[in-house]
């Protein structure tokens, strides 16, 4: 009967063998796909679709043009918060002291 260590060694060997086989199958699949693309004159943009390319380009241009949001709340130590997203710890601390969110408004 095999020991626990023997089984662990087998698992390690099978894992390595499985990865080698996966890499071989993957490279074969990629080569087959490239051959089909060449045979039929297909480009990557044909696969992704024109609409996907437009969305990708739109995202790239929007990322650089986002406007900063002005802060709406100021803490006693000058901390700022826009009022968006999760409340910062300093806001929670101020509220715990009995102040209201209106007291922090700029």
N, C-alpha and C positions, 0 to 999 in steps of 0.2 A: 504494500500500500504506500502511495507517495506521501511525502511529508508536506507540511504547509510551505516550507521553503522551496521544495521541488515545484509545487504548483505556482508559486510566485515567479519562479524562473521561467516556467512555461508561459505564464501570462505575459511576462516581459518580452520573451522571444516572439510570441504570437502578435503582440502589439507592434513590435518592430517590423515583422513580416507583413502585417496588414498595412502599415504605413507605406512600405515599399511598393506593394501592389496598388495601393490607392494612387500613389504618385505616377506609376506607370500607366494606369488607366486614365488618369487625369491628363497626362501629356498626350496620350492617344486621342482622347476626346477633343482636346484643343486643336490638335493637328487636323482631325477630321472636320471640325467646325471651320477652321481657316481654309481648308481645301474647298469646302462647299461654298464659302463666301466668295472665294476667287472664281470658282466655276460659274456661279450665278451673278457675279458682280455686285454682291451685297456689301454695304459698308456698315460700320458700327452705328452711324446715325440712322440707317435704315432699320436696324434692329431696335434702337431706342425710340425711334419715331421722331418726327419733326416737332410734335407738341412737347415732348420731353426736352428737346434741345432748347425750345423757346422758354420753358419754365426755368431751366437751368441758367440760361442767360439772364433772365429777369431776376432770379435770386442773386446773381453776382452783382448786378447793378444796384439792387435795393440794399444790399448789405452795406455798401459804402455811403448811402444817402439817408440813413436813419437819423431822425432828429432826436436831440437830447430832450428829455422831459425835465421841466423845471421842478425843483423840490417844493413840496407843499408843507412840510413839517420840519421844525428845527428843535433840537434838543438843548438842554441847559449847557452842554459843553460844545455847542456848535455843530453837532451831528445833523446831517440832512437826510431826508427820506422823501421820495416822490409820492408815496402813498400807494405805490404799486407793489404787488408781490407780498411775500410774507413780512409781517411786522418785524423790524429789527429788534434786537435785544434791548437797546436803549429805550425804544418806544414802550416795550412791555414793562421795563423797569419804571419808567415815568408813570405809566398807568397804574402800576402796583402801589406807587406812592400816593395815589389818589387824584392825580391830574387827569384831565379828560383829553381826548384826542383834539378837541377844539382849542385847548390851551397851548398845544404844540404847533398849531397852524401858523404859517408865516403871514 
